[in-house]
């Protein structure tokens, strides 16, 4: 690794704008932000086809692409979400790429980093304590424990905390209430951090957080209590993005880590604004597949920030298409071009989603060691027949930047124009029309059904003036549809809305299509069992 001061210098950052955290990572002062008229870079968003248990390598591809661009002589930054401890020790492992395409120092990035996630968790739980104290003190007329909506968060995947009873009541104890814990990345404060464009905007969004309702149905906000100042004392450092590097020395700005379901699953607007002022190309990643992270990137992040991408990279693999073609996980390493073709409709649909927003779509075929030439040729043909701008093999995992050069050139070529961005729905459409547009255009459904409770809640939100907020759909990431068992490209079904909730501070409504767990549980063999610290102090088992 190079000293972080050298990485900053090569990007064009002044040394006075760095707040170093050791030798290899630093925060970047917001004084380094440039005026939008001085932005020099093109924004490229990396997304993927529907995830499978085998993993498609979206982050690895984004980093390999960045390293490939560096080899071609371009000034480039890769902007990623901050990893979350729960998935790291649970089912996913580290979130810093893999093989020869990683951001470093990966042990520090994955574990604690610069403390942003801890600050968000602390602020969230401080707010929970403050509002419960307000209930205890009868500070707001009509606000009781039954009306509280603000719960607590934890950094651990712990299904035992998904539904709890807290407090035992009485004169000296907290109010008795049914409650739950969410993972830190599911906190509305994390979503706010990712969408705020300044400390002032962060403060204003915090004041708009709705923590509950009175017995008369009136929303109660942070502003009514005057809690925003206390929250800002914990969060004022987190608004600065974090600078690290790829294994080949390209800058990486890693900032914020919102959940990919009940939030928008993208790194921060501030990080992208920072990078666009200094890099020729800014590679950023949207969580999950194009029907979740990318759609939210466009409808929420792009619309709020005004930062328009020049191209999109859609990560696919022959293994994933075989999964969607009906092959069992244990057989994904066996060559089967017919199964690739059988699962090709999933890739076709995701290309259609990207193109539907008016963006050039470069398909990155992430190559694995067991892939046959026939399988790779089949993936490329499916992609090109579906209207992809290009379809390029990449092998950043094994070859680093050398394995990402062809993809880098394809992205450079695709991003030279100025796309005419289109959206699935107008910003001023009703919430019901927005949900219907997403269901039909993004999830390939025929229509939408609303539960009585969801419809009642929507009418309440509309009465409070929140009906015009964008929709952040909470659904499974394992299918284009709401049903994770439906592989490939399901269609002609009814998309169910079982509930809808408001993240007023973040600025969106999130509709739930079926049960969504906001606190993961541990798998039968947690990734934590693979991790340790060697005798020379090196953390092992993260990737």
Secondary structure as UniProt FT lines:
FT   HELIX           4..11
FT   HELIX           15..17
FT   STRAND          18..20
FT   STRAND          26..28
FT   HELIX           30..32
FT   HELIX           36..38
FT   STRAND          42..48
FT   TURN            53..54
FT   HELIX           58..71
FT   TURN            72..73
FT   STRAND          76..80
FT   HELIX           85..89
FT   TURN            90..91
FT   STRAND          97..98
FT   TURN            99..100
FT   STRAND          101..104
FT   HELIX           106..110
FT   TURN            111..114
FT   HELIX           116..136
FT   TURN            137..138
FT   TURN            141..142
FT   HELIX           145..147
FT   STRAND          152..154
FT   HELIX           159..161
FT   STRAND          164..166
FT   TURN            171..172
FT   STRAND          177..179
FT   STRAND          181..183
FT   HELIX           184..186
FT   HELIX           188..195
FT   HELIX           199..207
FT   STRAND          210..213
FT   TURN            215..216
FT   STRAND          219..221
FT   HELIX           222..225
FT   HELIX           228..235
FT   TURN            236..239
FT   STRAND          242..246
FT   TURN            247..248
FT   STRAND          251..254
FT   HELIX           269..276
FT   TURN            277..278
FT   STRAND          281..286
FT   HELIX           290..294
FT   HELIX           295..296
FT   HELIX           297..302
FT   HELIX           303..305
FT   STRAND          311..316
FT   HELIX           318..324
FT   TURN            325..326
FT   HELIX           329..331
FT   TURN            332..333
FT   HELIX           337..342
FT   HELIX           344..356
FT   TURN            357..358
FT   STRAND          360..366
FT   TURN            369..370
FT   HELIX           373..385
FT   TURN            386..387
FT   STRAND          390..394
FT   HELIX           396..399
FT   HELIX           400..404
FT   HELIX           405..414
FT   TURN            427..428
FT   HELIX           431..437
FT   HELIX           438..442
FT   STRAND          447..450
FT   HELIX           452..463
FT   TURN            464..465
FT   TURN            467..468
FT   STRAND          470..471
FT   TURN            484..485
FT   STRAND          494..497
FT   STRAND          499..503
FT   TURN            504..507
FT   STRAND          508..512
FT   HELIX           527..530
FT   STRAND          532..533
FT   TURN            535..536
FT   STRAND          539..540
//
